[in-house]
């Protein structure tokens, strides 16, 4: 092989003939140092030597990165390794592996630093997206609400401040924890949070605390977050439980003698959709959200059944009793929802005052404000304001929408209806092995008891209803001849 002393001019001017795949120029000064180039014109310094009787060639690097003296020094270093009986390829592989290991260690360290800096808010958002397919719409919305920032113009409430400023929303209880690094969410931090929240909204804070425990259980099950937790579950704190207190047993329910006053007040609610909703809620004993979510496709008038979206079993079918069928038949079919609503009302104070004055002049029972506004979603969202107004008129303060579900269960005690029947209508889990695995009640059997419950409640309320007269005429055969 012809050798020349490498100079900048010779290196830069070296080209590969077009009829060859590659060409080499060898250095006279440093043994084994060469310059390899291709027709594409990408030259590189190479080292070529003999190790254990076999040619060894290694790429050093391009002239743009290696000067001639540096390339010569590298070639001499590689030749020395061969003279010492070492394979320079092994050392190169080790050097590459060391560089890769260093890079991997740096990436791991950067990831660890990122993980260590994760805030509760970042992990909370990941948690909500991970669990959303397994939650109902309302449950997901509750989690979003409890971590929501405040400061927005309140849509509820009808009075502005003295200076004309509209009221602002308050941030959710979990919001104050979102900026904390997850590793700083210690039992002490949660106890301090619980103490502060219990001063103004103990019941809501208790709900959020329970959700926090579930969230931290989820974190503990994932390797990427479990190492950041101070304990297996920082929210499981005796002090936090004591501060937030235990929920009181709710007892709001209609008594038999209160039924006339309640029905009279509710049936005077001007919005007939709300009036029908409240009566239906009492007469079928379902959860308030389950009734709000009824679609017309869930109402089977042929087989007299209602398909309810159930949070326990997914869905359940209960009887469509005569009076409830009568109520639903009188509702407008404006969209897919049974308890529909088509437009959103303005909630500014002046508009609300005008509506108040209008209803006062008419002497109607219709409440005003955001809770009777037509929902942009197409159905009623929270008719509790209308119910409170009706209950106030009836002298039944403190009765909630869920209290109507409690009322249904309590009133059935007068008729000695089998507990399993009532539980199946209401969507409660079976409480015994025999009930769960051995009792199968068809819809007709449920209807036998459910219609009896409805008739008795209407009798006690003084509501006159002729089921036979209200039922549509059935087709029948007529003899001809």
C-alpha positions as CSV (number, residue, x, y, z in Angstrom):
1,X,0.0,0.0,0.0
2,X,1.4,3.4,-1.0
3,X,1.7,5.7,2.0
4,X,1.9,9.5,2.1
5,X,2.5,12.0,4.9
6,X,-1.0,13.3,5.9
7,X,-1.5,17.0,5.3
8,X,-4.7,19.1,5.4
9,X,-4.5,19.5,1.6
10,X,-4.1,15.8,0.9
11,X,-6.9,14.8,3.4
12,X,-9.3,17.4,2.0
13,X,-8.5,16.7,-1.6
14,X,-8.8,12.9,-1.4
15,X,-11.7,11.6,-3.5
16,X,-13.0,8.1,-4.3
17,X,-13.1,7.2,-8.0
18,X,-16.6,6.9,-9.3
19,X,-16.0,3.3,-10.4
20,X,-15.1,2.1,-6.9
21,X,-17.1,1.5,-3.8
22,X,-14.4,2.9,-1.5
23,X,-10.8,4.1,-1.5
24,X,-8.1,4.4,1.1
25,X,-5.2,6.8,1.7
26,X,-2.6,5.5,4.2
27,X,-0.4,7.7,6.5
28,X,3.3,7.4,6.4
29,X,3.8,8.8,9.9
30,X,1.4,6.7,12.1
31,X,1.4,3.0,11.4
32,X,-2.1,1.7,10.6
33,X,-3.8,5.1,10.2
34,X,-5.8,5.5,7.0
35,X,-8.4,7.7,5.4
36,X,-11.4,5.9,3.9
37,X,-13.8,7.6,1.5
38,X,-16.7,6.6,-0.7
39,X,-18.3,8.1,-3.9
40,X,-20.8,9.8,-1.6
41,X,-17.9,11.8,-0.3
42,X,-18.0,11.0,3.5
43,X,-14.4,10.4,4.5
44,X,-13.3,9.0,7.9
45,X,-10.1,8.1,9.6
46,X,-9.7,4.4,10.2
47,X,-7.1,2.2,11.9
48,X,-6.0,-1.1,10.5
49,X,-3.8,-3.6,12.2
50,X,-3.2,-7.4,12.6
51,X,-4.4,-9.1,15.8
52,X,-3.7,-12.8,16.2
53,X,-3.1,-13.2,12.5
54,X,-6.3,-11.5,11.4
55,X,-6.8,-8.0,10.0
56,X,-8.6,-5.6,12.4
57,X,-10.1,-2.4,11.2
58,X,-11.7,0.3,13.4
59,X,-13.3,3.6,12.5
60,X,-11.8,6.5,14.4
61,X,-13.9,9.4,13.1
62,X,-14.3,12.1,10.4
63,X,-11.8,14.8,9.6
64,X,-14.3,17.4,10.7
65,X,-14.1,16.0,14.3
66,X,-10.5,14.7,14.4
67,X,-7.4,16.7,13.5
68,X,-4.6,14.9,11.8
69,X,-2.4,14.8,15.0
70,X,-5.3,13.5,17.1
71,X,-6.0,10.8,14.6
72,X,-2.3,9.8,14.5
73,X,-2.2,9.7,18.3
74,X,-5.3,7.5,18.4
75,X,-3.8,5.1,15.8
76,X,-0.6,4.7,17.8
77,X,-2.7,4.0,21.0
78,X,-4.6,1.3,19.2
79,X,-1.4,-0.3,17.9
80,X,0.0,-0.3,21.4
81,X,-3.0,-2.3,22.6
82,X,-2.4,-4.9,19.9
83,X,1.3,-5.0,20.9
84,X,0.1,-5.7,24.5
85,X,-2.0,-8.6,23.3
86,X,-5.3,-6.8,23.6
87,X,-8.1,-6.7,21.0
88,X,-8.9,-3.0,20.4
89,X,-12.4,-4.0,19.3
90,X,-13.2,-5.2,22.8
91,X,-12.1,-2.0,24.3
92,X,-14.2,0.0,21.8
93,X,-17.2,-2.1,22.7
94,X,-16.5,-1.5,26.4
95,X,-16.2,2.2,25.7
96,X,-19.5,2.2,23.8
97,X,-21.2,0.2,26.5
98,X,-19.8,2.7,29.1
99,X,-21.2,5.6,27.2
100,X,-24.6,3.9,26.8
101,X,-24.7,3.0,30.5
102,X,-23.8,6.6,31.4
103,X,-26.5,7.9,29.2
104,X,-29.0,5.4,30.6
105,X,-28.0,6.4,34.1
106,X,-28.5,10.0,33.3
107,X,-31.9,9.3,31.8
108,X,-32.9,7.2,34.8
109,X,-31.8,10.0,37.1
110,X,-33.7,12.6,35.1
111,X,-36.8,10.4,35.2
112,X,-36.4,9.9,38.9
113,X,-36.1,13.6,39.4
114,X,-39.2,14.1,37.3
115,X,-41.1,11.5,39.3
116,X,-39.9,13.0,42.6
117,X,-41.2,16.3,41.5
118,X,-44.7,15.0,40.4
119,X,-47.4,17.0,42.1
120,X,-50.6,15.6,43.4
121,X,-52.5,17.5,40.6
122,X,-50.5,15.8,37.9
123,X,-51.0,12.3,39.3
124,X,-54.7,13.1,40.1
125,X,-55.3,13.9,36.4
126,X,-53.7,10.6,35.4
127,X,-55.8,8.8,38.0
128,X,-59.1,10.3,36.7
129,X,-58.3,9.3,33.1
130,X,-57.3,5.8,34.2
131,X,-60.4,5.2,36.2
132,X,-62.9,7.1,34.0
133,X,-63.9,4.0,31.9
134,X,-64.9,2.2,35.2
135,X,-66.9,5.1,36.7
136,X,-70.3,6.6,36.0
137,X,-70.6,10.1,34.5
138,X,-71.7,11.6,37.8
139,X,-68.9,9.9,39.8
140,X,-66.3,11.3,37.4
141,X,-67.8,14.8,37.6
142,X,-67.7,14.7,41.4
143,X,-64.0,14.0,41.3
144,X,-63.5,16.9,38.8
145,X,-65.6,19.2,41.0
146,X,-63.7,18.5,44.3
147,X,-60.4,19.5,42.7
148,X,-61.7,22.5,40.8
149,X,-60.3,25.9,41.3
150,X,-62.7,28.6,42.5
151,X,-63.0,32.2,41.5
152,X,-65.5,31.8,38.7
153,X,-68.7,33.9,38.6
154,X,-71.2,31.8,40.5
155,X,-74.1,30.5,38.5
156,X,-76.0,29.8,41.7
157,X,-77.3,32.5,44.0
158,X,-79.4,35.4,43.0
159,X,-77.9,38.3,45.0
160,X,-74.9,40.4,44.1
161,X,-72.8,42.2,46.7
162,X,-73.5,45.8,47.7
163,X,-70.9,47.0,45.2
164,X,-72.6,45.1,42.4
165,X,-69.9,42.4,42.3
166,X,-71.3,39.0,41.5
167,X,-70.5,36.1,43.9
168,X,-67.6,33.9,43.0
169,X,-67.3,30.1,43.4
170,X,-65.2,28.5,46.1
171,X,-62.5,26.1,45.2
172,X,-63.0,22.4,45.9
173,X,-61.5,20.8,49.0
174,X,-58.9,18.8,47.1
175,X,-57.7,21.9,45.1
176,X,-55.4,23.1,47.9
177,X,-53.5,19.8,47.8
178,X,-52.9,19.8,44.0
179,X,-49.7,21.9,44.0
180,X,-48.0,19.7,46.7
181,X,-45.4,17.2,45.4
182,X,-46.9,13.7,45.9
183,X,-44.0,12.8,48.2
184,X,-45.0,15.7,50.5
185,X,-48.5,14.4,50.9
186,X,-47.8,13.0,54.3
187,X,-50.2,12.0,57.1
188,X,-49.4,15.3,58.8
189,X,-50.2,17.3,55.7
190,X,-53.5,15.5,55.3
191,X,-54.4,16.0,58.9
192,X,-53.7,19.8,58.6
193,X,-55.8,19.9,55.4
194,X,-58.7,18.0,57.2
195,X,-58.6,20.3,60.2
196,X,-58.9,23.4,57.9
197,X,-61.6,22.0,55.7
198,X,-63.7,20.7,58.7
199,X,-64.1,24.3,59.9
200,X,-66.4,25.2,56.9
201,X,-67.6,22.1,55.1
202,X,-67.1,19.0,57.2
203,X,-69.5,16.8,55.3
204,X,-68.0,17.5,51.8
205,X,-64.5,17.3,53.2
206,X,-65.3,13.9,54.6
207,X,-66.4,12.7,51.1
208,X,-63.2,14.1,49.6
209,X,-61.1,12.4,52.2
210,X,-62.6,9.1,51.4
211,X,-61.9,9.7,47.7
212,X,-58.3,10.7,48.6
213,X,-57.9,7.3,50.3
214,X,-59.0,5.5,47.2
215,X,-56.7,7.7,45.0
216,X,-53.7,6.9,47.3
217,X,-54.5,3.2,47.2
218,X,-54.3,3.4,43.4
219,X,-50.9,5.2,43.7
220,X,-49.6,2.5,46.0
221,X,-50.4,-0.2,43.5
222,X,-48.3,1.4,40.8
223,X,-44.5,1.2,40.9
224,X,-44.0,4.6,39.4
225,X,-45.8,6.3,42.3
226,X,-45.6,3.9,45.2
227,X,-42.1,4.9,46.0
228,X,-43.2,8.6,46.4
229,X,-45.7,7.9,49.2
230,X,-44.7,8.6,52.7
231,X,-46.6,5.6,53.9
232,X,-48.7,2.9,52.2
233,X,-51.6,5.3,52.4
234,X,-51.0,8.7,54.0
235,X,-54.8,9.5,54.1
236,X,-55.4,6.6,56.5
237,X,-54.9,8.7,59.5
238,X,-56.8,8.4,62.8
239,X,-56.4,12.1,63.5
240,X,-58.0,13.0,60.1
241,X,-60.9,10.7,60.7
242,X,-61.5,12.2,64.2
243,X,-61.3,15.8,62.8
244,X,-63.7,15.1,60.0
245,X,-66.1,13.2,62.3
246,X,-68.4,10.4,61.4
247,X,-71.4,11.0,59.1
248,X,-74.7,11.3,61.0
249,X,-77.4,8.8,60.1
250,X,-79.9,10.6,57.9
251,X,-83.5,10.3,58.9
252,X,-85.3,12.6,56.5
253,X,-88.3,10.7,55.2
254,X,-92.0,11.3,54.7
255,X,-94.4,10.0,57.3
256,X,-97.7,8.5,56.3
257,X,-99.6,11.5,57.6
258,X,-97.4,13.9,55.7
259,X,-98.2,12.4,52.3
260,X,-101.2,14.6,51.6
261,X,-99.4,17.9,52.2
262,X,-96.4,16.8,50.1
263,X,-98.4,15.6,47.1
264,X,-100.5,18.7,47.2
265,X,-97.4,21.0,47.2
266,X,-95.5,19.1,44.6
267,X,-98.5,18.9,42.2
268,X,-98.7,22.6,42.3
269,X,-95.2,23.1,41.0
270,X,-95.6,25.0,37.7
271,X,-93.0,23.0,35.8
272,X,-94.8,19.8,35.1
273,X,-91.6,17.9,34.2
274,X,-90.2,18.7,37.7
275,X,-93.6,17.8,39.3
276,X,-93.7,14.5,37.5
277,X,-90.0,13.8,38.4
278,X,-90.6,14.3,42.1
279,X,-93.7,12.1,42.2
280,X,-91.9,9.4,40.2
281,X,-88.9,9.5,42.5
282,X,-91.1,8.8,45.5
283,X,-93.2,6.1,43.9
284,X,-90.3,3.9,42.5
285,X,-87.7,4.5,45.2
286,X,-84.8,4.9,42.8
287,X,-81.7,7.1,43.3
288,X,-82.3,10.7,42.1
289,X,-79.7,10.5,39.4
290,X,-81.1,7.2,38.1
291,X,-84.5,8.9,37.5
292,X,-82.9,12.0,35.9
293,X,-81.1,9.7,33.4
294,X,-84.2,7.9,32.1
295,X,-84.6,7.9,28.4
296,X,-87.8,7.2,26.4
297,X,-86.2,4.0,25.2
298,X,-86.1,2.8,28.8
299,X,-89.8,3.1,29.1
300,X,-91.5,-0.1,27.9
301,X,-95.2,0.5,27.8
302,X,-95.9,-2.8,26.1
303,X,-94.5,-4.9,29.0
304,X,-94.9,-2.2,31.6
305,X,-91.3,-2.0,32.6
306,X,-88.7,0.7,33.4
307,X,-85.0,0.1,32.7
308,X,-82.9,1.9,35.3
309,X,-79.2,2.5,35.0
310,X,-78.0,0.9,38.2
311,X,-74.6,1.8,39.9
312,X,-74.5,-1.7,41.4
313,X,-75.5,-4.1,38.6
314,X,-75.3,-1.8,35.6
315,X,-79.0,-1.8,35.0
316,X,-82.2,-3.2,36.5
317,X,-85.7,-3.5,35.2
318,X,-88.6,-2.5,37.6
319,X,-92.3,-2.3,37.0
320,X,-93.9,0.6,35.3
321,X,-96.8,1.2,37.7
322,X,-100.1,2.8,36.4
323,X,-99.8,6.2,38.1
324,X,-96.1,6.6,37.1
325,X,-97.1,5.6,33.5
326,X,-99.8,8.2,33.7
327,X,-97.3,10.9,34.8
328,X,-94.8,10.0,32.0
329,X,-97.5,9.9,29.4
330,X,-98.2,13.5,30.1
331,X,-94.6,14.7,29.5
332,X,-93.5,16.4,26.3
333,X,-91.2,14.3,24.1
334,X,-88.8,17.0,23.2
335,X,-85.7,14.9,23.0
336,X,-84.4,11.5,24.1
337,X,-84.8,12.3,27.8
338,X,-88.0,11.5,29.8
339,X,-87.4,14.5,32.1
340,X,-86.3,16.8,29.4
341,X,-85.2,20.4,29.2
342,X,-84.3,22.3,26.1
343,X,-82.8,25.7,26.9
344,X,-80.6,27.4,29.5
345,X,-82.1,30.4,31.2
346,X,-80.1,33.6,32.0
347,X,-79.0,33.6,35.6
348,X,-78.0,37.2,36.0
349,X,-79.6,38.8,39.1
350,X,-81.9,41.1,37.2
351,X,-83.4,38.3,35.1
352,X,-83.9,36.2,38.2
353,X,-85.7,39.1,40.0
354,X,-88.0,39.5,37.0
355,X,-88.9,35.8,37.1
356,X,-89.4,36.0,40.8
357,X,-91.9,38.8,40.4
358,X,-93.6,37.0,37.5
359,X,-94.2,33.9,39.6
360,X,-95.2,35.9,42.6
361,X,-97.9,37.6,40.6
362,X,-99.2,34.3,39.3
363,X,-99.0,32.8,42.8
364,X,-97.3,29.7,41.4
365,X,-95.1,27.3,43.3
366,X,-92.3,27.4,40.6
367,X,-88.9,28.2,42.1
368,X,-86.4,30.3,40.2
369,X,-82.7,30.3,39.8
370,X,-80.2,27.9,38.4
371,X,-81.8,24.7,39.9
372,X,-84.9,24.9,37.7
373,X,-83.2,26.2,34.7
374,X,-83.5,24.2,31.5
375,X,-80.3,22.2,31.3
376,X,-78.0,22.6,28.2
377,X,-77.5,18.8,28.5
378,X,-81.1,18.2,27.4
379,X,-82.5,17.0,30.8
380,X,-83.0,18.3,34.3
381,X,-79.8,18.4,36.3
382,X,-80.8,19.2,39.9
383,X,-84.5,19.9,40.7
384,X,-83.7,20.1,44.4
385,X,-84.5,23.8,44.5
386,X,-88.1,23.1,43.3
387,X,-88.4,20.4,45.9
388,X,-87.2,22.6,48.7
389,X,-89.7,25.2,47.7
390,X,-92.6,22.7,47.7
391,X,-91.5,21.3,51.0
392,X,-91.4,24.7,52.6
393,X,-94.9,25.4,51.5
394,X,-96.0,22.0,52.9
395,X,-94.2,22.6,56.2
396,X,-91.7,19.7,55.6
397,X,-88.4,21.4,55.8
398,X,-85.2,19.3,55.6
399,X,-86.6,16.6,53.2
400,X,-84.0,15.9,50.5
401,X,-84.4,14.2,47.1
402,X,-82.6,11.1,48.6
403,X,-85.1,11.4,51.4
404,X,-87.8,10.4,49.0
405,X,-85.9,7.2,48.3
406,X,-85.7,6.6,52.0
407,X,-89.5,7.4,52.3
408,X,-90.3,4.7,49.7
409,X,-88.5,2.1,51.8
410,X,-90.0,3.3,55.1
411,X,-93.6,3.4,53.8
412,X,-93.4,-0.1,52.5
413,X,-93.1,-1.2,56.1
414,X,-96.8,-0.4,56.6
415,X,-97.7,-3.1,54.0
416,X,-95.3,-5.7,55.2
417,X,-93.8,-6.1,51.7
418,X,-91.0,-8.7,51.5
419,X,-87.7,-7.0,52.1
420,X,-86.1,-8.7,49.1
421,X,-88.8,-7.3,46.8
422,X,-88.3,-3.7,48.0
423,X,-84.5,-4.1,47.7
424,X,-84.8,-5.4,44.2
425,X,-87.0,-2.5,43.1
426,X,-84.7,0.0,44.8
427,X,-81.5,-1.5,43.4
428,X,-79.9,-2.6,46.7
429,X,-77.5,-5.5,46.8
430,X,-78.9,-8.8,48.1
431,X,-78.1,-9.1,51.8
432,X,-78.3,-12.9,52.1
433,X,-77.0,-15.9,50.3
434,X,-80.5,-17.3,49.6
435,X,-81.6,-13.9,48.3
436,X,-78.5,-13.6,46.1
437,X,-78.2,-17.1,44.6
438,X,-81.6,-18.8,45.0
439,X,-84.4,-16.1,44.6
440,X,-85.3,-15.1,41.1
441,X,-88.3,-12.8,40.9
442,X,-89.9,-12.1,37.5
443,X,-91.1,-8.6,36.6
444,X,-94.8,-9.7,37.1
445,X,-94.1,-10.7,40.7
446,X,-92.4,-7.4,41.4
447,X,-95.4,-5.6,39.7
448,X,-97.8,-7.4,42.1
449,X,-96.1,-5.8,45.1
450,X,-95.1,-2.5,43.5
451,X,-98.6,-1.6,42.3
452,X,-99.9,-2.4,45.8
453,X,-97.3,0.0,47.2
454,X,-98.4,2.7,44.7
455,X,-102.1,2.3,45.4
456,X,-101.5,2.6,49.1
457,X,-99.3,5.7,48.9
458,X,-101.8,7.4,46.7
459,X,-104.7,6.5,49.0
460,X,-102.8,7.9,52.0
461,X,-102.0,11.1,50.1
462,X,-105.7,11.5,49.0
463,X,-104.8,11.4,45.3
464,X,-107.7,10.2,43.3
465,X,-106.5,8.1,40.4
466,X,-108.5,5.5,38.4
467,X,-106.0,3.2,36.8
468,X,-108.6,1.6,34.6
469,X,-109.8,4.9,33.2
470,X,-106.2,6.2,32.7
471,X,-105.1,3.0,30.8
472,X,-105.2,3.2,27.0
473,X,-107.9,1.0,25.4
474,X,-106.6,-2.4,24.4
475,X,-107.5,-3.9,21.0
476,X,-110.0,-6.7,21.1
477,X,-111.5,-9.1,18.7
478,X,-115.0,-8.4,17.3
479,X,-117.2,-11.2,15.9
480,X,-118.5,-10.4,12.4
481,X,-121.6,-12.1,11.1
